[in-house]
């Protein structure tokens, strides 16, 4: 937050799961636009079949609008499925969180091995 108590400009990436496979990207964008500007939206598709994999991502440049969209669209029945919508983890953060415990376990194994060799 800045000195005025406002959230700094930040594009918020949103994970959209459980998308009915018959829904199109423009239909998803239409729902998000009810809450503010959408800078991008992608429904992930299978490379071989071109069919939706049932999840995607949206980006909204206004934090408050993005949070409102997440709040209102999570659990919304669209087609035959209820959407599951939340903030997406950034790839660098997710990779770091996954890597640290593994590195810690490796270091612990090496310490145990070293102590046995003494």
N, C-alpha and C positions, 0 to 999 in steps of 0.2 A: 504494500500500500504506500501511496505517496503522502506528503505532508498534509494534504487536504482530506485524507481518509478514503481516497478513491483507488480503485484497482488500476495499476498501470496498464497501458495498451499491451495487449497480449492476445495473439490468436490462440483460441482454445480448440484443441482437437478433441472430437467427440467420437466415441465408439458406439456403433449402433449394431446390436445383435438381435437375433431371432426375427429377421426380416422375412416376411412371407415371400417366397420365391417368385410369385407372380407380380410383385410390386416393382415399379421401374424407378430409376434414379430421379427423374423429374417429380414423381409422386412423393418421394422421400423429401426432396428439397422443398416442395410446396409446404409440407408440414413444419419444417424447421423455419421457413420464412415467416411464419405466423408470429415468431418471437424475435425476429431481427434479421440482419444481413447475414447471408451465408456466402463465405468466400470460396468454398469448394465442397463437393460431395462426391463420394465414390462408393458404388456398390461393388464389392469384390465378386468377380466371376471366375468360374473354372476355365482354365486356358483351353482345354480340349473341347468342352461342350458349349462354352459361352453362357452357361446357366449361372444364375446367382448362387453364391455359396451361403447366402442367408445372413451376411453381415457386411458392414461398411463403415465409412468414416465421414464425418462432416467437420468443417472448420468454420468457426464464427469469430469475427474480430472483436466483438464486444463481450467482455467477460460476463457482465450481468445478464445480457440477452442469452448467452450460451447456457448459463446456469439455469435460467428460467426454462429454456427449451428442454434441458435435461430433466428438470423437475416435472414438467408437464407431459413430456413424451414418454418417459419411462413408464412402462406398464400399459401404454395405449394399445388397444386392439386395432390392428390394421390387417385387413384380410383375415386369414385364419390364425394369425399369431399375435401375441402381445410383445411389443418392442421392449427390449432391454437397452437402456441408454445410460451412458456414464462418461465421465472424462476419460480420455484415452491416456495410458501411460506413455510418456515419450520413450522412444527406442533407446536412447542413451541411458536414461534412468533405469529402465527395465533391465538392460544388459548389465549395468553396474550392480543392481540389486541381486541379480542371479549369480554374478561372478564372485562377489565378495564371500558369500558363505562357502563356495567351492574352494576358493583360495585359502580361507581359514582352515577348512578341513584338511587340505593338502599340507599346509604348514604344520598342523597338529600331528599328522601322520609322520612327517619328517622329523619333528621333535621327538616323538616316541621312538622312532627307528634309531635316531642318534643316541638317545639315552640307553637303549638296549646294547648298542655297539660298544659303549664305554665299559 
